Amino acid sequence: MPGGAPAIRDLLASGTRSYSFEFFPPRDAAGGGQLWQAIRRLEPLRPTFVSVTYGAGGSTRDRTVRVTGRIATETTLTPMGHLT
């Protein structure tokens, strides 16, 4: 993706050690605060990417999209959503 974060496939193809963290979208404001504390504490570890669970049947779709977008714009992490 020109000008944006590298594609995850390219990060993985580099052949270097890779790891990621998986997040679940928060259900309420308190969970949102805890999620962002965790994200900020894990960010310095520089994972290859982070994923946000999309939920069975897309049940958390809107929250997943919001969290993934916020991670992309407010952190140095490379986010992706994923289906369970």
NORJOJO-V36619 format. One record per residue. N is the residue number from 1. RES is the residue in three letters. SS is DSSP state (helix for helix, strand for strand, loop for the rest). BURIAL is b if it has 9 or more other ideal C-beta (glycine too) atoms within 8 Angstrom, else e. D_CENTER is the distance of its C-alpha to the mean C-alpha in whole Angstrom. Layout:
# NORJOJO-V36619
N:RES:SS:BURIAL:D_CENTER + N:RES:SS:BURIAL:D_CENTER
This chain:
# NORJOJO-V36619
1:MET:loop:e:17 + 2:PRO:loop:e:20 + 3:GLY:loop:e:19 + 4:GLY:loop:e:15 + 5:ALA:loop:e:12 + 6:PRO:loop:e:14 + 7:ALA:loop:e:13 + 8:ILE:helix:b:12 + 9:ARG:helix:e:15 + 10:ASP:helix:e:17 + 11:LEU:helix:b:15 + 12:LEU:helix:e:16 + 13:ALA:helix:e:19 + 14:SER:loop:e:20 + 15:GLY:loop:e:21 + 16:THR:loop:e:20 + 17:ARG:loop:e:18 + 18:SER:loop:e:15 + 19:TYR:loop:e:12 + 20:SER:strand:b:9 + 21:PHE:strand:e:7 + 22:GLU:strand:b:7 + 23:PHE:strand:b:7 + 24:PHE:loop:e:9 + 25:PRO:loop:b:10 + 26:PRO:loop:b:13 + 27:ARG:loop:e:16 + 28:ASP:loop:e:18 + 29:ALA:helix:e:18 + 30:ALA:helix:e:19 + 31:GLY:helix:b:16 + 32:GLY:helix:b:14 + 33:GLY:helix:e:15 + 34:GLN:helix:b:15 + 35:LEU:helix:b:11 + 36:TRP:helix:e:11 + 37:GLN:helix:e:14 + 38:ALA:helix:b:12 + 39:ILE:helix:b:9 + 40:ARG:helix:e:12 + 41:ARG:helix:e:14 + 42:LEU:helix:b:11 + 43:GLU:helix:b:10 + 44:PRO:loop:e:14 + 45:LEU:loop:e:14 + 46:ARG:loop:e:12 + 47:PRO:loop:b:10 + 48:THR:loop:b:10 + 49:PHE:strand:b:7 + 50:VAL:strand:b:4 + 51:SER:strand:b:4 + 52:VAL:strand:b:5 + 53:THR:strand:b:9 + 54:TYR:loop:b:11 + 55:GLY:loop:b:14 + 56:ALA:helix:e:17 + 57:GLY:helix:e:19 + 58:GLY:helix:e:16 + 59:SER:loop:e:17 + 60:THR:loop:b:14 + 61:ARG:helix:b:14 + 62:ASP:helix:e:14 + 63:ARG:helix:b:12 + 64:THR:helix:b:9 + 65:VAL:helix:b:10 + 66:ARG:helix:b:11 + 67:VAL:helix:b:8 + 68:THR:helix:b:5 + 69:GLY:helix:e:9 + 70:ARG:helix:e:9 + 71:ILE:helix:b:6 + 72:ALA:helix:b:8 + 73:THR:helix:e:11 + 74:GLU:helix:e:11 + 75:THR:loop:b:10 + 76:THR:loop:e:11 + 77:LEU:loop:b:7 + 78:THR:loop:b:6 + 79:PRO:strand:b:4 + 80:MET:strand:b:5 + 81:GLY:strand:b:7 + 82:HIS:strand:b:9 + 83:LEU:loop:e:13 + 84:THR:loop:e:14
